Amino acid sequence: MRDIYAKDSVALLRSQGIDFARNAVAGVSSLHFAKLAAASGLLFNKSLTWVTFHGAYDIGYLVKILTWGVLPKSLEEFLVLVKELFGGNTYDVKHVMRFCNGLYGCLEKVADTLQVD
C-alpha cells in the first residue's frame, strides 16, 4: 500500500530540487533515521522545545517513522505519543498566531512583524 500524499506538495519539492528517485536508492532509510534520532538525545528530552510553523504533518510523519508503524487512530493517542517522543514542549507558531492580534501570514511576515531575523 502506498502512502497518501499531496501532489502539489510533491511538485513543490521537486521544483526545489528534491530527487525522489535518487533518495529512494541513496537516501537514509526510515528505520536507520529512527535509530539515529533515538540515539541522538533529541527524543524523550523534556529540556528541549520543538517549534514548527504549520508543522502538524511534519510531526505526524516523524511520529510514524519513530514508532515504525501506523499513526494512532485518535487525536488523543497521537498527542500522547507526541508528548512522549518530543518531551511535551512542542509548539506550532501558525497555531499560536491564531491567538495573537496582528499576526498572520507566512513565517517571513510573522518574523518581520516581530522583528526577528
Kinemage of the C-alpha trace (Angstrom):
@kinemage 1
@onewidth
@group {chain A} dominant
@subgroup {mainchain}
@vectorlist {calphas} color= white
{ca met a 1} P 0.000 0.000 0.000
{ca arg a 2} L 1.309 3.432 -0.899
{ca asp a 3} L 1.118 6.374 1.457
{ca ile a 4} L -1.307 9.171 0.680
{ca tyr a 5} L 0.410 12.381 -0.418
{ca ala a 6} L -0.445 15.825 -1.786
{ca lys a 7} L 0.532 16.093 -5.449
{ca asp a 8} L 1.186 19.853 -5.209
{ca ser a 9} L 3.498 19.337 -2.235
{ca val a 10} L 5.492 16.750 -4.163
{ca ala a 11} L 5.608 19.079 -7.181
{ca leu a 12} L 6.881 21.908 -4.960
{ca leu a 13} L 9.604 19.694 -3.505
{ca arg a 14} L 10.638 18.572 -7.000
{ca ser a 15} L 10.792 22.203 -8.142
{ca gln a 16} L 13.115 22.877 -5.179
{ca gly a 17} L 15.498 20.149 -6.338
{ca ile a 18} L 14.353 17.125 -4.333
{ca asp a 19} L 15.131 13.992 -6.360
{ca phe a 20} L 12.765 11.317 -5.054
{ca ala a 21} L 14.177 8.579 -7.300
{ca arg a 22} L 17.712 9.250 -6.036
{ca asn a 23} L 16.533 9.402 -2.434
{ca ala a 24} L 14.807 6.022 -2.831
{ca val a 25} L 18.145 4.495 -3.878
{ca ala a 26} L 20.747 6.505 -1.952
{ca gly a 27} L 18.772 8.125 0.864
{ca val a 28} L 18.659 7.182 4.535
{ca ser a 29} L 16.041 4.551 5.344
{ca ser a 30} L 13.287 5.480 7.771
{ca leu a 31} L 14.411 2.733 10.138
{ca his a 32} L 18.008 3.993 10.166
{ca phe a 33} L 16.785 7.576 10.691
{ca ala a 34} L 14.613 6.438 13.623
{ca lys a 35} L 17.570 4.660 15.226
{ca leu a 36} L 19.809 7.718 14.786
{ca ala a 37} L 17.127 10.023 16.192
{ca ala a 38} L 16.623 7.747 19.206
{ca ala a 39} L 20.370 7.717 19.911
{ca ser a 40} L 20.776 11.481 19.407
{ca gly a 41} L 19.263 12.635 22.691
{ca leu a 42} L 16.660 14.713 20.853
{ca leu a 43} L 13.796 12.397 21.755
{ca phe a 44} L 12.243 11.838 25.186
{ca asn a 45} L 14.057 15.003 26.291
{ca lys a 46} L 11.909 17.291 28.445
{ca ser a 47} L 14.539 20.036 28.415
{ca leu a 48} L 14.105 20.655 24.667
{ca thr a 49} L 11.477 22.790 22.975
{ca trp a 50} L 10.343 21.913 19.459
{ca val a 51} L 8.988 24.788 17.354
{ca thr a 52} L 7.366 24.336 13.948
{ca phe a 53} L 5.473 26.525 11.524
{ca his a 54} L 2.398 24.748 10.189
{ca gly a 55} L 4.158 21.538 11.168
{ca ala a 56} L 1.387 19.100 12.120
{ca tyr a 57} L 2.022 16.917 9.069
{ca asp a 58} L 5.771 17.017 9.721
{ca ile a 59} L 5.270 15.958 13.343
{ca gly a 60} L 2.837 13.260 12.203
{ca tyr a 61} L 5.358 11.925 9.716
{ca leu a 62} L 8.097 11.902 12.357
{ca val a 63} L 5.825 10.046 14.785
{ca lys a 64} L 5.098 7.460 12.088
{ca ile a 65} L 8.803 6.974 11.362
{ca leu a 66} L 9.849 6.926 15.014
{ca thr a 67} L 7.220 4.373 16.015
{ca trp a 68} L 7.873 2.252 12.893
{ca gly a 69} L 4.206 1.951 12.196
{ca val a 70} L 0.805 3.355 11.626
{ca leu a 71} L -0.338 6.549 13.288
{ca pro a 72} L -2.813 6.256 16.170
{ca lys a 73} L -6.483 6.314 15.229
{ca ser a 74} L -7.446 9.046 17.698
{ca leu a 75} L -6.129 12.556 18.235
{ca glu a 76} L -5.770 11.840 21.949
{ca glu a 77} L -3.476 8.851 21.323
{ca phe a 78} L -1.489 10.875 18.787
{ca leu a 79} L -0.965 13.733 21.254
{ca val a 80} L 0.187 11.285 23.951
{ca leu a 81} L 2.806 9.926 21.533
{ca val a 82} L 3.931 13.434 20.548
{ca lys a 83} L 4.322 14.353 24.211
{ca glu a 84} L 6.305 11.180 24.929
{ca leu a 85} L 8.573 11.479 21.897
{ca phe a 86} L 9.182 15.229 21.956
{ca gly a 87} L 9.109 15.877 25.695
{ca gly a 88} L 5.911 17.884 25.958
{ca asn a 89} L 7.281 21.196 24.686
{ca thr a 90} L 6.083 21.233 21.085
{ca tyr a 91} L 4.646 24.404 19.564
{ca asp a 92} L 3.285 25.311 16.156
{ca val a 93} L 3.743 29.039 15.538
{ca lys a 94} L 0.993 29.008 12.885
{ca his a 95} L -1.458 27.719 15.520
{ca val a 96} L -0.221 30.103 18.231
{ca met a 97} L -0.689 33.040 15.817
{ca arg a 98} L -4.456 32.491 15.921
{ca phe a 99} L -4.403 33.840 19.471
{ca cys a 100} L -2.190 36.877 18.743
{ca asn a 101} L -3.742 40.031 17.329
{ca gly a 102} L -1.926 41.335 14.267
{ca leu a 103} L -0.002 38.151 13.499
{ca tyr a 104} L -0.962 36.461 10.252
{ca gly a 105} L 0.510 35.196 7.024
{ca cys a 106} L 3.670 33.311 6.223
{ca leu a 107} L 6.598 32.778 8.572
{ca glu a 108} L 8.611 35.543 6.909
{ca lys a 109} L 5.805 38.072 7.501
{ca val a 110} L 5.484 36.999 11.141
{ca ala a 111} L 9.256 37.336 11.620
{ca asp a 112} L 9.154 40.821 10.072
{ca thr a 113} L 6.251 41.848 12.321
{ca leu a 114} L 8.088 40.588 15.407
{ca gln a 115} L 11.409 41.988 14.136
{ca val a 116} L 13.087 38.587 14.273
{ca asp a 117} L 15.993 37.916 11.920
